[in-house]
Amino acid sequence: QAPVSDREQPAAQDPESYVTNIALAEKMCRDGKADECMPRAAFWAPITAQRFLDLQAMSGRDDYFSSDYTDAELAERLQAAGEHPALHMLVAFSGADEYLRPGLDTVAHTKRLTAACNAKRPGTAVALHLSACNHNLSEGGEEVNVFLQHVKDVLVE
């Protein structure tokens, strides 16, 4: 649930600060300070330079869900989902997620993420688009129950 890029919204919202913070984190890592905290203004919570890059840099270790990846790049990052034959996955995307990049076609991106998860073994993942839900499902009304039913269905498979 909530497979949203950690990099796209900050890069779109304030490109100058984004580039500055990436450069600072890269310098800190080069200088042997990967485990030191970034300045408070760089992120909403305390974060080390390495963790910042993992989340915010293009192709960072945790940059899995970015919409600017090609289909092949998404498949490379997500195809491990199909490596275990007993694994079933629900790709639940919240269309009203507050962390989304402005203008993202969330329905199309949900389909792309699901296809990437199914790259090695079709049928591993199924898509669920929740148009009214936010990132943590604290908003979304009846769609939250739809999500819970889909989770139950996947677990029973």
C-alpha positions in Angstrom: 0.0 0.0 0.0 1.2 3.5 -0.8 3.9 2.8 -3.4 4.9 6.4 -3.9 8.2 7.9 -4.9 10.1 9.6 -2.1 12.0 11.7 -4.7 9.5 13.0 -7.2 7.4 15.4 -5.1 10.3 17.1 -3.4 12.2 17.5 -6.7 9.1 19.0 -8.3 8.1 21.2 -5.3 11.4 22.9 -4.8 14.0 21.9 -7.5 16.7 24.2 -6.2 16.6 22.9 -2.7 16.4 19.3 -4.0 19.5 19.6 -6.1 21.4 21.4 -3.2 20.4 18.7 -0.7 21.4 15.8 -3.0 24.8 17.5 -3.6 25.3 18.0 0.1 24.4 14.3 0.9 26.7 13.1 -1.9 29.6 15.2 -0.5 29.0 14.0 3.0 29.1 10.4 1.8 32.3 11.0 -0.2 33.8 12.7 2.9 33.1 9.6 5.1 30.1 11.2 6.8 27.4 9.0 5.4 26.1 8.2 8.9 25.9 11.9 10.0 22.6 13.8 9.9 21.6 16.1 7.1 20.7 19.7 8.1 17.3 20.0 9.6 16.0 21.9 6.7 16.8 19.1 4.3 14.1 16.7 5.5 11.0 16.6 7.8 12.7 14.2 10.2 16.3 13.5 11.3 18.0 11.6 8.5 21.5 10.5 7.7 23.2 11.5 4.4 23.2 7.9 3.2 19.5 7.4 4.0 18.6 10.7 2.4 20.3 9.5 -0.9 18.7 6.1 -0.6 15.3 7.7 -0.6 15.8 10.9 -2.6 18.4 10.2 -5.3 17.6 8.9 -8.7 18.2 5.1 -8.5 18.8 5.3 -4.7 18.5 2.0 -2.8 14.9 2.7 -1.9 13.8 4.5 -5.0 11.5 1.8 -6.2 8.2 3.5 -7.3 9.2 6.6 -9.2 7.1 7.3 -12.3 9.9 8.5 -14.4 11.5 5.1 -14.7 10.9 3.2 -17.9 8.8 0.0 -17.8 12.1 -2.0 -18.0 13.6 0.0 -15.1 10.5 -0.6 -13.0 10.6 -4.3 -13.8 14.3 -4.5 -12.8 13.5 -2.9 -9.5 10.3 -4.8 -8.7 10.6 -8.1 -10.4 11.9 -9.8 -7.3 8.2 -9.9 -6.2 7.8 -12.8 -8.7 10.7 -14.9 -7.5 8.8 -16.7 -4.7 6.0 -18.9 -6.1 3.9 -18.7 -3.0 4.0 -14.9 -2.9 0.8 -13.0 -3.8 0.8 -9.2 -3.8 -1.7 -6.4 -3.7 -0.5 -3.2 -5.3 -2.8 -0.7 -3.7 -2.3 2.9 -4.8 -4.0 5.8 -3.2 -5.0 8.4 -5.8 -5.3 11.2 -3.2 -1.8 10.5 -1.6 -0.4 13.7 -0.3 3.1 12.7 -1.3 2.4 12.3 -5.0 4.2 14.2 -7.7 1.8 16.8 -9.1 0.0 15.7 -12.3 0.8 11.9 -11.9 -1.7 9.7 -13.7 -2.2 7.4 -10.7 -4.4 4.8 -12.5 -1.8 4.3 -15.2 1.1 4.3 -12.7 -0.7 1.6 -10.6 -0.9 -0.5 -13.7 2.8 0.0 -14.5 3.8 -1.0 -11.0 1.7 -4.1 -11.1 3.1 -5.1 -14.5 6.6 -4.6 -13.1 5.9 -6.8 -10.1 4.5 -9.5 -12.6 7.6 -9.3 -14.9 9.0 -12.7 -13.7 5.8 -14.5 -12.8 2.5 -13.1 -14.2 -0.3 -13.2 -11.6 1.9 -12.4 -8.6 0.5 -9.0 -8.1 -3.0 -7.5 -8.6 -3.8 -3.8 -8.8 -6.1 -1.8 -6.6 -6.6 1.9 -7.2 -8.1 3.8 -4.3 -9.1 7.2 -5.7 -10.1 8.9 -2.5 -7.6 7.5 0.0 -4.5 9.4 1.3 -1.1 7.9 2.0 -1.9 6.1 5.3 -5.6 5.4 4.6 -6.7 7.7 7.4 -8.9 9.3 4.8 -10.9 7.6 2.1 -14.2 6.5 3.6 -15.6 3.3 2.2 -12.5 2.7 0.1 -10.6 1.8 3.2 -13.0 -1.2 3.6 -12.5 -2.1 0.0 -8.8 -2.1 0.7 -9.2 -4.4 3.7 -11.4 -6.8 1.7 -8.7 -7.0 -1.0 -6.0 -7.7 1.6 -8.2 -10.5 3.0 -8.7 -11.9 -0.4 -4.9 -11.9 -1.2 -4.1 -13.5 2.2 -6.7 -16.3 1.6 -5.3 -17.2 -1.8 
